[in-house]
Amino acid sequence: MTAIQGRAVMLFPDLSKDGKAYARWSQVAIELNVQGYQISISTLLEDKANDEEKQQD
């Protein structure tokens, strides 16, 4: 983790059927940001994927 300290990091979580992947990574980002990291979570896949794509494993 020391390699990313002081750097802005954007994460792109995988799609999930129920949005739990995005929610989990968002929680991790909040926890890391409290420790001084600069983590952002992209909503790109959640915003652009259709329902069929979200249901695929």
C-alpha positions in Angstrom: 0.0 0.0 0.0 2.9 2.3 0.5 3.3 2.5 -3.3 0.0 4.3 -3.7 0.4 6.7 -0.7 0.2 10.3 -1.9 -1.3 9.3 -5.3 -4.8 9.6 -6.5 -6.1 6.2 -7.3 -9.3 5.4 -9.3 -10.8 1.9 -8.9 -13.2 0.3 -11.4 -15.1 -2.5 -9.6 -16.5 -5.4 -11.5 -20.2 -5.5 -12.2 -22.4 -7.6 -9.9 -26.0 -8.7 -10.1 -27.0 -6.7 -7.1 -24.4 -3.8 -7.0 -22.7 -5.3 -4.0 -19.2 -5.2 -5.7 -19.5 -1.4 -6.1 -20.9 -1.0 -2.6 -18.1 -3.1 -1.1 -15.3 -1.2 -2.9 -16.9 2.1 -1.9 -16.7 1.1 1.7 -13.1 0.0 1.4 -12.3 3.4 -0.3 -13.9 5.3 2.6 -11.9 3.3 5.2 -8.6 3.9 3.3 -9.3 7.6 2.7 -9.7 8.0 6.5 -6.2 6.6 6.7 -4.9 9.2 4.3 -5.2 7.5 0.9 -6.8 9.2 -2.1 -9.1 6.5 -3.4 -12.0 7.1 -5.8 -14.5 4.5 -7.1 -15.7 4.8 -10.7 -19.4 4.3 -11.5 -18.6 3.8 -15.2 -19.5 0.1 -15.4 -22.6 0.5 -13.1 -23.8 3.5 -15.2 -23.2 2.0 -18.7 -24.1 -1.7 -18.2 -27.5 -2.8 -19.1 -29.5 -5.3 -16.9 -28.4 -8.3 -19.1 -24.7 -7.4 -18.7 -25.1 -7.0 -14.9 -26.6 -10.6 -14.7 -23.7 -12.2 -16.4 -21.1 -13.9 -14.3 
